[in-house]
Amino acid sequence: MRTHEATKVDLSEVRRPRGEWRVEPDLDEAVATFGELRPRLFGIAYRMTGSVADAEDLVQETWLRWQQADRGAVREPAAFLATTITRLAINALQSARVRREAYVGPWLPEPIDTGANPELLVEQDESLGFAVLLLLERLTPTERAAYVLREAFAYPYRQIAEIIHATEASARQLVSRARKHLVDGRHASVGAPERRRLLDEFLHAAQTGDLTRLEALLTDDIVSYSDGGGLAQAARFPLVGRDRVAKFVHAVSEWFWTGIDIRRIEANGEPALLLGANGAPFALFAVDATVDGVDRLFWMVNPGKLGGVLPASA
């Protein structure tokens, strides 16, 4: 499976501000420090942007800043690097929102294979899940940063305040406000085993065209999101409501699943299905669920956003 190895850059030389070249005697130590912290840096950037590609770009930019920094004056490299990538991500979100306003159809976070990248998972953390990442889009960039740093990585409020240029009281308020937004926008989710069971039941009902079973699995307010980005055939608007979603899934059951290869993977810490045809993956499908049933369907069919879940051979 594709994994996110350390950023590949030329480490033999570093450019001075004036333009000449020199060898850095402490570069091996700088590389080792960065390599050790890289999974956390990528984790912060990915949760902030919901994009594997954007997160990789932010990690690369953070490395360049680490190269050029006066590292001898940096007392806490981990704090320096976390601050750098978080502030870069806050800035990146400003332009990302403009791009997403022009995005064709619903925008979904880019999936990543956490089975192949277990270092991205954090204990007691839901911030990698599709539903939560989608809700995080409603937050301001600073709220999102404060929430990610606190909920995913347990940074103390004092350090969060330093990173986002705020007071400790403001950092607490930002995290509290972010939590409220997420609670208001989402029902309590079930655990992975139950979600996996519901995913399997949904798949069976969808493949067999069992409309009665489909309706029984879905909540009244279910929403189905299809992200094609204008590059693949997909619904341009979310489908809302049990009756509408069940009838849609039933209507395509006669042809959609024919000849489809299905591979079960773990994407964003959740059970998911990688769908392929003619030996090539073309979509990822996942669900979110509550005690009342499946309440979100996620269809990722944008080919440009499947790189994080494709086998290395693809």
C-alpha positions in Angstrom: 0.0 0.0 0.0 1.0 3.6 -0.5 2.6 5.1 2.5 3.7 8.7 3.3 7.4 8.4 3.6 9.7 11.3 4.7 9.6 14.2 2.3 12.2 13.7 -0.5 14.5 16.7 -0.8 18.1 17.3 -1.5 19.7 17.3 1.9 23.3 17.7 0.9 23.3 21.5 0.6 21.3 24.4 1.9 21.1 27.8 0.1 22.1 30.9 2.1 19.9 33.9 1.9 22.6 35.6 -0.3 22.4 32.7 -2.8 25.7 30.8 -2.3 25.9 27.2 -1.2 27.4 25.6 1.9 27.2 22.2 3.6 25.3 22.2 6.9 27.3 20.4 9.6 24.2 19.8 11.7 22.0 18.7 8.8 22.0 15.0 9.8 20.6 16.0 13.2 18.0 18.3 11.5 16.9 15.5 9.2 16.6 13.0 12.0 14.5 15.4 14.1 12.2 16.2 11.2 11.8 12.6 10.2 10.8 11.7 13.8 8.2 14.4 13.9 7.0 14.1 10.4 4.0 11.8 11.1 2.6 14.3 13.6 3.2 17.2 11.2 1.4 15.4 8.4 -1.4 14.5 10.8 -1.9 18.1 11.8 -1.8 19.3 8.2 -4.2 16.6 6.9 -6.7 17.2 9.7 -6.5 20.9 9.0 -7.0 20.7 5.2 -8.7 17.4 4.6 -6.4 16.9 1.6 -3.4 14.5 1.3 -1.9 16.6 -1.4 -2.2 19.8 0.5 -0.9 18.2 3.6 2.2 16.9 1.8 2.8 20.4 0.4 2.6 21.9 3.9 5.0 19.3 5.2 7.4 20.2 2.4 7.2 23.9 3.1 7.7 23.2 6.8 10.9 21.3 6.0 12.2 24.2 4.0 11.6 26.5 6.9 13.3 24.1 9.2 16.3 24.0 6.8 16.5 27.8 6.8 15.9 28.4 10.5 18.6 29.3 13.0 18.2 25.8 14.6 20.8 26.5 17.2 18.4 29.1 18.7 15.4 26.7 18.7 15.0 25.3 22.2 12.0 23.0 21.3 12.1 21.7 17.8 8.8 19.9 18.2 7.1 23.1 19.2 8.8 25.1 16.4 7.7 22.6 13.7 4.1 22.3 15.1 3.8 26.0 15.2 5.1 26.4 11.6 2.9 23.8 10.0 -0.2 25.0 11.9 0.2 28.6 10.8 0.9 27.5 7.3 -2.3 25.4 7.3 -4.3 28.3 8.7 -3.1 30.4 5.7 -3.7 27.6 3.3 -7.3 27.2 4.4 -8.1 30.8 3.4 -7.3 30.0 -0.3 -8.7 26.5 0.0 -12.2 27.9 0.8 -12.2 30.0 -2.3 -11.3 26.9 -4.4 -14.0 24.9 -2.7 -16.7 27.5 -3.5 -16.0 26.8 -7.1 -15.8 23.1 -6.7 -18.1 21.1 -8.9 -20.6 19.2 -6.7 -20.2 18.2 -3.0 -16.6 18.4 -1.7 -15.5 15.5 0.5 -12.2 15.1 2.4 -9.6 13.1 0.5 -9.5 9.6 1.9 -6.3 8.0 3.2 -5.5 4.4 4.0 -4.9 4.3 7.7 -4.4 0.6 7.6 -1.2 1.3 5.7 -0.5 4.5 7.7 -1.3 3.6 11.3 0.9 6.4 12.6 -1.9 8.8 11.6 -4.3 7.4 14.2 -4.5 8.9 17.6 -6.1 7.2 20.5 -9.6 8.5 21.4 -9.6 10.7 18.3 -12.4 11.0 15.8 -10.9 13.9 13.8 -9.8 11.7 11.0 -13.3 10.4 10.2 -15.1 11.6 7.0 -18.1 13.0 8.9 -16.0 15.0 11.4 -13.6 16.3 8.7 -16.6 17.5 6.7 -18.0 19.3 9.8 -14.6 20.8 10.4 -15.1 22.7 7.2 -17.7 24.8 9.0 -15.2 26.2 11.4 -12.9 29.2 11.0 -9.3 28.2 10.3 -8.3 29.3 13.8 -11.1 27.3 15.4 -10.1 24.3 13.4 -6.5 24.6 14.4 -7.3 24.9 18.1 -9.7 21.9 17.9 -7.2 19.7 16.0 -4.3 20.5 18.3 -6.4 19.9 21.4 -8.6 16.9 20.4 -6.2 15.0 18.2 -2.9 15.7 19.8 -3.7 16.9 23.4 -1.7 20.1 23.2 -2.0 22.1 26.4 -4.1 25.3 26.0 -1.0 27.4 26.8 0.8 26.0 23.8 -2.2 26.2 21.5 -2.4 29.9 22.4 1.2 30.4 21.5 0.8 28.6 18.2 -2.3 30.6 17.0 -1.3 33.9 18.6 -4.1 34.1 21.1 -4.5 34.2 24.9 -5.0 30.9 26.8 -8.6 31.9 27.5 -9.3 32.6 23.9 -7.8 29.2 23.0 -10.2 27.5 25.4 -13.1 29.4 23.9 -12.1 28.4 20.4 -12.0 24.7 21.3 -15.3 24.9 23.2 -17.0 26.7 20.2 -15.6 24.1 17.8 -16.9 21.2 19.9 -20.3 22.8 20.0 -20.4 23.1 16.2 -19.5 19.5 15.8 -22.0 18.3 18.4 -24.8 20.3 16.9 -24.0 19.0 13.4 -23.7 15.3 14.2 -25.5 12.5 16.1 -23.5 10.2 18.4 -21.7 7.8 16.1 -21.4 4.0 16.7 -18.0 2.2 17.0 -16.1 0.7 14.2 -17.4 -2.9 14.6 -21.0 -1.8 14.4 -20.2 0.5 11.5 -18.5 -2.4 9.7 -21.6 -4.5 10.2 -23.9 -1.8 8.9 -21.6 -1.3 5.9 -21.7 -5.0 5.1 -25.5 -5.1 5.4 -25.8 -2.0 3.3 -23.6 -3.5 0.6 -25.6 -6.7 0.5 -28.9 -4.8 0.3 -27.5 -2.5 -2.4 -26.1 -5.4 -4.5 -29.4 -7.4 -4.3 -31.7 -4.3 -4.8 -33.5 -5.1 -1.5 -35.4 -1.8 -1.1 -37.1 -2.9 2.1 -33.8 -3.7 3.7 -32.2 -0.5 2.5 -35.0 1.6 4.0 -34.7 -0.3 7.3 -30.9 0.4 7.5 -31.2 4.2 6.8 -32.1 7.0 9.2 -34.8 9.4 8.4 -32.4 12.3 7.8 -29.7 10.3 5.9 -27.5 12.3 3.5 -25.6 10.8 0.6 -22.6 12.7 -0.7 -20.9 12.0 -4.0 -17.6 13.7 -4.8 -16.8 13.7 -8.5 -15.2 17.1 -8.7 -16.4 17.4 -12.3 -14.0 14.6 -13.3 -16.4 11.7 -12.8 -20.1 11.1 -13.0 -21.7 12.0 -9.7 -24.7 13.7 -8.2 -24.1 17.5 -8.2 -26.1 17.9 -4.9 -26.3 15.8 -1.8 -29.3 13.4 -1.6 -31.3 13.9 1.6 -33.9 11.6 3.2 -34.5 7.9 3.6 -37.0 7.5 0.8 -34.9 9.5 -1.8 -31.6 7.8 -0.9 -33.0 4.3 -0.8 -34.8 4.7 -4.1 -31.6 6.0 -5.7 -29.4 3.1 -4.4 -32.1 0.7 -5.5 -32.4 2.2 -9.0 -28.7 1.8 -9.7 -28.4 -1.7 -8.2 -29.3 -3.4 -11.5 -26.2 -2.2 -13.2 -23.8 -0.4 -10.9 -22.4 -3.5 -9.0 -22.1 -5.7 -12.1 -18.4 -6.7 -12.5 -17.3 -4.6 -9.6 -14.2 -5.7 -7.5 -14.7 -4.9 -3.9 -11.8 -4.6 -1.5 -12.3 -3.9 2.2 -9.8 -1.4 3.6 -9.5 1.0 6.6 -9.8 4.6 5.4 -9.5 7.5 7.9 -9.7 5.0 10.7 -13.1 3.6 9.5 -14.2 0.6 7.5 -14.5 1.4 3.8 -14.8 -0.3 0.4 -12.4 0.3 -2.4 -14.3 -0.3 -5.6 -12.6 -1.3 -8.9 -13.5 -2.3 -12.4 -11.2 -3.9 -15.0 -8.5 -4.2 -12.5 -8.4 -0.5 -11.7 -9.9 1.2 -8.5 -12.4 3.9 -9.4 -14.2 4.8 -6.1 -14.1 4.6 -2.4 -17.3 4.1 -0.4 -17.9 4.6 3.4 -20.7 5.2 5.8 -21.3 6.9 9.1 -23.8 5.5 11.5 -25.6 6.1 14.7 -27.6 3.8 16.9 -30.6 4.6 14.6 -28.8 3.3 11.5 -26.7 4.6 8.6 -27.0 8.4 8.5 -24.2 9.3 6.0 -23.0 7.8 2.7 -19.7 8.9 1.2 -19.0 8.2 -2.4 -15.5 9.3 -3.5 -15.3 9.0 -7.3 -13.0 11.9 -8.0 -9.9 10.1 -9.5 -7.6 12.9 -8.4 -8.5 12.3 -4.7 -8.0 8.5 -4.6 -4.2 8.4 -4.4 -4.1 8.0 -0.6 -6.0 4.7 -0.8 -4.7 3.2 -4.0 -2.4 0.1 -3.9 1.2 1.0 -4.6 1.0 -0.9 -7.9 -1.7 1.5 -9.1 
